[in-house]
Amino acid sequence: MSFLKGTNALPMVEAFAKQFPLSGNIARPTSLSVDMFDRWADALGYLSLQAERDTINTLRNSVRYRINYGACSPPWVKMGNLSFHIGVKDHGISYVVQPALEAFDRMIDKLPAQVASVTQTKYRALQILRESGDFAHLPPALQVRITMGEGLAGRLVRDVQHAVNEVNREFTMIQHQLKKLGLVNTNGGVRQLLEVDTSADNAEEMDDQAGSELMG
């Protein structure tokens, strides 16, 4: 089975949405325990509760990721359905089903702090350790791990910068094309997109190659 095909996931998405529909109350979203999710998935043959724990965990994650992908795919939305996302809560013992935009907003709120923790704190600490005199006294295996950790953090910086540049360029092109069309959107969707100021983003865009050289 392909876990990257929204169309292939539609039956699974439909079955989940029927069993655990979106709540009409934003303050009280649909919630379910991981055990409830497992029993639902087992009943439909998406996983087997008779399997080993590690296998169940792997299949559970795969099923949830597949549903999340399919529930936000164009085919699902074109069928007249609302996109949704199954998020983790209570330290992993339960799930919450939310509209995709609301779940996305929550993830965005956490993202800056998470990225900053890696790029500004962990990356710098690993780099300083590797360049310090202490590094030579560490066991070889630990030296390799530190070097790999620094490389992963540095790659995140480069990947984020590249992705930001790509999004900014694409967004600007969309704005230009919408302006040429001269569309008037009665519900304000076009207007709000055109009002987003991208001048600062484009002015501060870092060249991908320059960013790579900067991060080593």
N, C-alpha and C positions, 0 to 999 in steps of 0.2 A: 504494500500500500504506500502511496505517496502522501506524505504529510505536508506537502507544499502546494497542493492543488485544491483551491477553494471549492471547485465544482465537485470533486470527489468526496469532500467532507459534508456536502449539503444534507444527505440523509441523517448523518450523525448530528449535525447542528439542529435539524428539524426535530429529531427525537428528543434532544436535550431541551430545546425551547418549549416543547409540549409538556415535558415533565417538570421543568423548573422555569416557568415563564418570568419575564421581567416584571418587577413590582411597579405598580402605578404610583407608589409613594417613594419619592427620592430619599426621604429620611429613613425609610425602612426597606432597603433593597432585599431582594431574594437571597437567602442564605441557605447553605446546606453543609453538612459535615462531609469530611473526606470519606467516611464510611458509607454515607448515603450515595455519594458519587460512585464509589467502587461497586456497590450493590446494583446501581442502575447500569453501569458499564458491563458488569458481569452478566446481568439478565439479557442484555442485547448482544453479548458475545464479543465486546470490544476488549475485554480482559478476562482472566480467569482467577477467581479468588482461591483456587487450589494451587496456584503457582507459588514459587518462592517469593519472599518479601521483596527482594531486589527487583525481580521481574515485574511484580505488581507495581512497584514504584515507577519503574521505567515506562510501563504501558500506561499507567495513570497519567503521567506527565505528557506522554505522546498524544493521548486522547484529548486532554485539556488543551494542549497547544493547537491540535488540529481543529477543535471546535472554535477556538478563538480566531484562528485564521479564517475559517470558513464563515464565521458569523460577521466578519468585516469585509467579506469578499463582494465584488460587484454582483455576481449571480444571486447571492442571498438578498441583497438590498433591492435588486431589480424585481424580485418576487414580491416586493411590498413589505418586507420585514424590517424591523429595526435592528441595527447592528448592536452587538453586545459583547461583553468581555467577562470571562470567569477569572476573578482575582483571588489571591490567597490572603487570608486573614487569620487572626488568633494564632500567630506563630506556626502556621501551616497545618492546623487541625481542622480548618473549615474553609469554605469558599464563599465568595459573594458574587452575585450576578448583577452587573451594572450596565447601563447604556455605554457604548464604546467611548463616546466623547467624554463622559464623566470619568471613566476609568483612565482615559488618556490624560486628562487634566491632572488627575492625582499622581500619575507617573511623572508627568512633567514637573510637578511641584518638587518631587524628590530628586529629580535628575541632576540639577546644578550642584547640589551638595555631594552627591555620589561621585560625579565626575571630578569635582574639585578635590575630593578626598584622595582620588587616585593621582590626578595630574599635579596637584600642588603639594600634597603631603607625602604620599607613599613613593611616588616617582622620585621626588627630591631626596627623600631619606635613603632610598636604595642607591641613588647615584652618588650621594656623599659617602656612603659606606664603601662602595666599590672603589672610590678614588682615594680613600683614606689609608693610612698605614695599617689599620686594623685588618683590612681585607686579606693581606698576605698571611696572616696568622690563623685564618679560618680553615676548616677542613675543606678539601677540594670539592666534595659533593655540595657543601653549602655555598661555596663560591659560585658553582654552576647555577644553583637555584637562585641566588641573588642576581646574577647576571641575566638569567632568564626573566626574573620578575621585573627587572629594570627595562628589559626589552619589551615586555608585554605592556607595561605602563606607557612607555614611549610610543609604542604603536597605537595605543588608544588615543593619545594626543594627536597623532598624525591622522588617524582615521576620522576622529571627530572634526578636525579642522577641514579635512577634505569633504566630509559630508555636509558641513555647514556651508562651504563654498558652493557645492552642487545645488543645495536647496535654495540658496540665495539667487543663484543664476537662473534656476528654473522658475522661481517665484517671480522674478523680474520679467522674464519672458512672458509669463502668463498675464501679468499686469499689462504689458505692452499690447498683447493680442486682444485683451478685453477692451482696452481703450480704443483700438482700431475698429472693433465691432460696434461700439457705441450703444451697447445694450442697456436697457433700463429694467432693472430687476425690482419688481414690486415689493418683495419681502426683504430687500436690503442686502442680499447675499453678495452680489457683484460690488455694490457700493462699499461695503465694509472691507472687502478684499483690496479694492483700489485705494482705500484710505490708509492702508498699511505703509508706513514710510520705510523704504529699504535703502535710502541714500547712505546712511551711516554704515549699514552692513556691507554694501558694495565698496565704499571708500576704504574700509578697514580689511577687506578681504586679503588673506594671506595667500601668496602663490604656493601651490601644492609642493613644488620642488623646493622652494625656499624653506617651507615648513619642515620638509624632510631633512634638509641640511641642518636646520636649526636644532632639531631633536637628535641629530647624529644618525 
